[in-house]
């Protein structure tokens, strides 16, 4: 199975896997599954750090490098088609990074693993809730 993970799922996967639901742990731990990450998640971490919301003993750059070495992830493409897809729906979050991550899952035709209740409730994308 192929899935795209959102930023918070990635952070939990790398630092606090116990915060992932049992089903999510099983899904992400299955080596036969392809786990995709948008590079926009890295931008989202940088933005969180600038706002003082990044709580790690490592700076973002170091954390990302360590995480990507520790967890096997595939890089999801951010393409013109993704940008076009992002303009075809509206999320209640109003967050352009969320918009593009959801558009990436839609364009790739794979589910998004997320705990974001606004995205789940939107019905804009197939989701696998963190449970």
N, C-alpha and C positions, 0 to 999 in steps of 0.2 A: 504494500500500500504506500502511496505517496501522500505526504501531508506537508503543509506549510505551518510553521509555528510562529506565533506572535512574540513580541519582545519579552513580555513577562514570562511566558512559558520558557523561553530560552534562558532567561536569568535564573528561574527556579531549577531548570534542568541542570544548569552548570553549578549552582551554588547551594540550593536547598531543595533537592529532589523530593523531600518529604512533604513539601507544599503542593506537589502534584497529586492529583487524584489517582487512585489505584488503576483505573482504566487508562489514564494518560501515561502513567509510569510503564504499564505493560506495552502500550502502543509505541512509546519512544524507546523502550528498551529492546524491542524486537529488531534484531540486526537485519532482518529481511525487508523492513520498511525503509523507505527513503524519506529522510527528514530534511526539509528545505527551510532556509532562513533568508529573509530579505536583507540586503545590505542596509536598507532603511532602518532596520533595528539598531544598527550601530549609530546612525545619526540620532535616533531617539535617545540612546544612552548619553551621547554627548550633550544633547539638549537638557536632559534631566540633571546632568552634572552642573551645567551652567546655572540651573535654577536652584541648585543646592539639594536636589532630591536624590542624588547618587550617593549611597552609603556603602562604600567599599574601602578597604584599606589600600586598594590599588587604584591608580588612575584608570580612566576608561580605556585608553590605548593598551595598557598592560593587561587589564582584565580581559579585553576582547581577544588579544593574542593568546592568552592562556586558555580561555574558553574554547577557542576554535581549535587549539591543539588537543584539548581534552575530550571534546564532543565531536563526533563525526556528523557534519552537516554539509548539505549541498547549498551552493549559492543560487538563490532564486533571481532570475533576470529582471531588471527594471528596464522595460523597453518602451518604445513608442506605443505599442499596442496596450501595454499596461496603463500608460498615461491616458490613452483614449478611453479605455474601459473605466477608469476612475471617474470620468465625466458622465457616465451613464446612470449613476445612482447617487443617493445621498445618505450619509450616515448621520445618526443623531449626535455623534461625538463632535462633529465639526473639525476633527483633527486630520490635517492633510496626510500625515504619515499613516494613520489608520486607514484612510481612504485608499492610499496606494498599496498598502499591504493586503487589504481585502481585494482590491483590483488584481493584484498579483495572483492570489488564490483563484479568482474567477477566471483570469486569462489562462492560467495553467490547468484549470479544470480539476483542482484538487481541494480537499477540505482544509479549513483553517482551524488549527488547535488553539483555543483561546479561552480565557476566563472572563473576558470583557462582556458583561451582561448587555451593554448597549449594542454591541456587534451581534451577539447571539440573538437578541430580540428583533434586530432590524430585518432579518430574513434575507439580507442582501447576498449572503454567501453560505455555502454549505459549511457547517461548523462541527467540530468535535469539541464539546465543552470539557473543561478541565474537571473531570470527576472520576 
